[in-house]
Amino acid sequence: KKKKEPIATKKFKKIKGAVYSAFDRLERMSPRDLAEFWMGLAHVASQSYQDNKLRNHNQRHDLPMKLNAVLERTMEGIGTTFGPGDLAQTALGLAKTMKAVREPKKKNYAKPHRKLRKILIGKGNKKEQILGSVMDAARPALSEFEAQDLSNLAYAIAIADVPVPPFDDGSALFDRIAEKSLPLLGELDDQRLSNLIWSFGEVGVSCPRLYEEVANVVVALDDLGEFNPTNLSNIVLAYATAGESHPKLFGKIGDHIAGITNYSEFYPMAIANTLWSFAKVGVSHPALFYGLAGHMVAQKFSQYNHEAISKVVWAFSRSGESQPLMYHMMYHKAAVHIAAMRDRRKFATQNLVDIVWAFAEAGKPARE
């Protein structure tokens, strides 16, 4: 008799498929299977919402029942059978899934996403209770966490935006994560190193020694080719957000990005965050700004959302870099794009302030 494929190796395209398969194998699922299920569900939930609807009454009833069963089994296991890696991966999978279903921004936001939102977030502090249970189980096992586990745990807390109570001695969880991570930084790959330091910047935890050591690790690398644009952007964003200036780190990252011949892999938000971070900490890098300005002039500005466009124009004005023709073209495209936006009410007040200041500083009338 052919054995069923383990849940951990299955690739799902729909929420229903992931949940139904997990439920069918629930009694045989190991802690690692459950942890990988939540990571897989997060991936599926973050994908397109097309053709992912619940088409009949049974599906609308079964999905919540089966997902609740998997969640209950997970909550039972985290305090007993889950190891450090399983706890960190489960926390990250849950946090990513919650983030994916937190705000239905599309008209075709499908019913499975609404069901997930109701079960994992609901009303009140349900999200905090679920992730709090995972954190409570992780805290006493923190000394056993490996480098990637520490990064995953920190990243989960940062993207979930949940409060984490201090330890009995008054120390904070992020302080413990930093202390434990310091001798292990060399073991982290580019993604997890980026996630770790970004998490500290996102939650606003000051840890100068960690920032210094992460910078030293990156600067010591022969090449940054393993880092994708988002990772590089998140690293400099973390330093800028925390007010940590490290010229050698910014210089190395700036040189690498400026040397890229094809910026097609740079998402608009990664470009915006990179430029904003360099301008924020006051590190001058003309080649970086010129290269990204040329790329943006060749792009459709419709790809840039309200936050990205405000960061871009603010960064160019704040940096003081001088490339009159290229920057004039970039400012013009930005002004035309802003003027054409249908709903400028989506701009946060600070975004509008930054835009008006940027155009005024650049000598180009904001009324354009």
N, C-alpha and C positions, 0 to 999 in steps of 0.2 A: 504493500500500500504506500502510495506516494505521500511523503510528509508535506505538511503545509509550510510554505515559506515563512521564515521568522519575520515578525513584525518589523524588526529593525532594518531589514533589507528591502522592504516594499517601498515603492515610489508612488505617491498619490498625486492625483490631479484635482481632486475634489474633496471638500470637507467631509461629505457624507461617506466617501470611500474610506478615508482615514479612520473616522470614528467607528464605522460599522466593523471594519476589519479588526481594530483594536478590541472592540467589545467581544467579537467572536473568539478571540484568543486570550481573553482577559485572565483566565485561570492559569495560563501557561506563560504569561508575560513576566519576565525578570525585571528587577529595578532598572537595568540598562535599557531594556525594551521600552519601559514606560517613559524613561527620560528621553529616548530618541523619538518616541511617539509625539511628545509635546514639541520637540524641535521640528519634527516633520509637519505637525499641524500648524505651527507658526508660519512655516514656509507656504503652505497651501493657502492659509487665510490671508496672506499678504499678496496673493496673486490676483489676477483679474476676476471680477465678480460675475462674469458672463456664464451662462448655462449652468449655474450652480444653485438652482432653485429647488425647493421642496415641492414636489408636484402633486402630492396627495396627502390625505389626512394621516395615514399611517406613518409616512416619513416625517411629518411635522411633529408627531407624537414621539416617534422612536428616537429621533436624533437627540433631543434633550435627555431622555431616559438613559440612553447608552453613553452619552458623554458624561453625565453625572456619575454613572457607574465607574467609568475609567478614572474620573477625578477622585471619587471616594477611595478607590483602590490605591491611587497615588498618595493621597493624604495618609492612608493607613501605613504605607510603606516607608514614608520619609523619616519617620521616627524610629524605625526598627531595622529594616533591611537595606536601606539606601546607603551606599558608600559616598565619600566626598565628591567624587566625580559625578555620580548620579544626582546628588543634591544640587550641585552647581548647574548641571545641564538642564535639570528639571526647572529650576528657578529661571534660567534664561529662556527656555521654551515657553513657559507660562507667561513671562513678561512680554516676549515678542508677540505671542498670540493676543494678549490683552491689548497691546499697542495696535495691532493690525485691525482689531474690531472696535477700537475705542470710539472713533468718530466716523459715522457713515457719511462720507463726503460725495458719494456718487449716487446718481438717481437709480441705477440698477444694483444698488447695494442689496445683495441677495439675502433671502431669509436665513440660510445657515449662519451667516455672519451675525445676524440679529440674535439668533439662538445662542451662539457662543458668547456674545456680549452680555446677554441676560444671565447666563450661568456663571461666567467668570468675573464679570464686573457688577452687573445688577445695580441695585440701589443701595445707598448707605456705604458701608466700608467692607463690602464683600471681597473686593480685590485685595485690600490690606490684610484681611483675615487669611486668605489663601496663601499669599506670598509670605505673610508673617509666620505661618506654620513652617514653611520651608526654611526661612531664615532662623527660626528658633532651633530647628534641627541642625542647621549648618554651623551655628556659633560654637557649640562645644567641640565640633570636629575640625575647626579651622586650622589647627596645627598640623592636620594630616592632609590638607589641601595641597595639590601640586600647582605649578605656575598657571597652567591653563584654567584650572578650577577657580583660582582666585580672580583671574581676569573675567571669567564667565559670571561669577557671583557679583562682582562690582558692576559689570555692564547690565546685568539684570535689574539691580537696584536703581541704576541711573535711568534706564528707559522706562521702568515702571513708575518711577516717581512716587515711592511709598516711604513713609517714615520708618526709621530703624532705631529702636530703643538702644541706649548704651549698655555696656556690660555692667556687672555689679560694681566693678571698681571705678566706674565712671568713664572708661575709655570707649571711644566710638568704634563701630565695626570697620569703618574705612581706615581708621588709624591702625587697627590690627591687620587689615589686608595690606596696607602699605608696608608695615614692618615685616610681614611674612614674605612679601613680594620682592623686596630689595635684593636678596641674594639669588633670586630665581629669574631675574629679568632676562638674562641671556638665553633662557630656555623657551621664551615666548616667540612665536612666529610673528610676522608683521601685523596680521589681523588682530591678534590678541594683545600685542603690545600697544597698538593704537587704541583698542577698546578700553584697555586698562587706564591709560592716562586720560583719555576722553571722559571716562566715567568720573574721575576725580574733578575735572573741570566742570562737568555738568552738574554735579551735586554741590559744588562750591566748597570742597574740602581743601584746605591749604596743607600741603606737605612738600616743602621746598626740597628736601632731600630726595624724594621720589622723582620730582621733576628733573632734578640735576642728574640723577642716575639714569633715567630713561633717555635723556638727551645724550649722555655719554655713550650709551649703547648704540644709538642711532648714528652719532657722529663717527664712531669707531668702525662702522660698516664700510666695506670697500665700495659697495654699490647699493643703491636703493631700488634697483630694478624689481625686487620682490614686492615692494609696496605699491598697492594700487592707488589711484588718485584720491579716493575717499579716505583711505588710511592716512595718507600724507596730510590731507586737509584736516582731518580730525585731530592729528597730533598738534599742528600749529594752532588750531582753534582752542585746544585745551590750554596751551600755554598763554595765549592771548586772553582767554576768559579768566584765567587765574592771575593774570598780571605778572606772569613769569617770563622775563625776556632772556633768551639764550641765543646770542648772536651766531655762535658756531652752528647750532642746530638749524636755525632759520637759514643761515647761509648755505648749508649743505642741501637742505630741502629745496631752497630757491634755485640753486645751481642745477639740481636734478630736473626740476620741472621746466626750467628755462631751456634745458637741453633736449626736451622732448620735441620731436618733429610733428607728431600727430596728437592733437588734443581731443580726439573724438571720444575717448573714454572718460573725459572729465565732465561729470554732470554739472549743470549750472550752479547748484548749491555748493558743490565742492570748489568750483572756481570762486564763487562769492566768498565763501568762508576763508579760503586761502588768502585772497587779496585783503579781506577785512583784517585778518590776523596779522599780516605783515604791517599793515598801516597802524593797527592798534598798538603794537609793541614798538613801533617806530624804527623798524629795520628796513633800510633802503635796499631795493634790489631792482634796478631799472630793467634788466633783461627779462625778469619774471613778469613785471607789469606790462612791458611792451609785447611780449609773446602772447600773454593772455588777452590783451586788448585787441591784437590782430585776430585772434581766434573769435572773440566776441563780435567784432565787426563783420566777420564772415558768417556768423550764425544768425538764426532767427531769434530775436529777443523775446518772442512769445513763449520761449521755453523757460524764461526767468519769472519766478513768482514775485510777489510783492516784497518779501523779505530779501530775496536774492538781489533784486534790482537796486534796492536801497543800500545794501551792503557794498555793491559794486561801485556805484557812483560816489558813495562816501569814501571808500578806500582810495580811489584815484585822486580825489580832491585832498584827502588827508596826507597822502604819501608825498605829495610835492614833486613827483617825478615829472620830467618835462619832455614830452613828445607831442608837440602842438597838433600836427596834422592827424596822427592816429587817435589821439585822445579826443580831438574835436569830433571826429567821425563816431567814436564810441558814445560820447555824450549826446550827439544828435540822435543816434539810434535809440538810446535810452529814453530821451525826451519824447520822441515819436511814439515809442511803445507805451510809456506811461499815459500819454494823452489819449491813446486809443483804448486803454483799459476800460471795460464796461462798468466795473464795480470798484471804484477806487476807495470805497468805504472799507475794503478789506485791509487797507494799509493801517498798521498800528500807528499811533500818534508819533512814536519815536521814529518810525520809518519815514514819515512825512517830514519831520523836522530834519532828519539826516539828508533827505533828498534836496530840500530847499537850501540847506546850508551848502551842500556839495555843489549845486549849480551856481550859487552865488559866489562861492569860493573860486570856482573854475572860471568865473567871468562870463558864464553863459546864462542868459536870462531864464529863470525857472518857468516863466510863463509859456515857454515853448512846449 
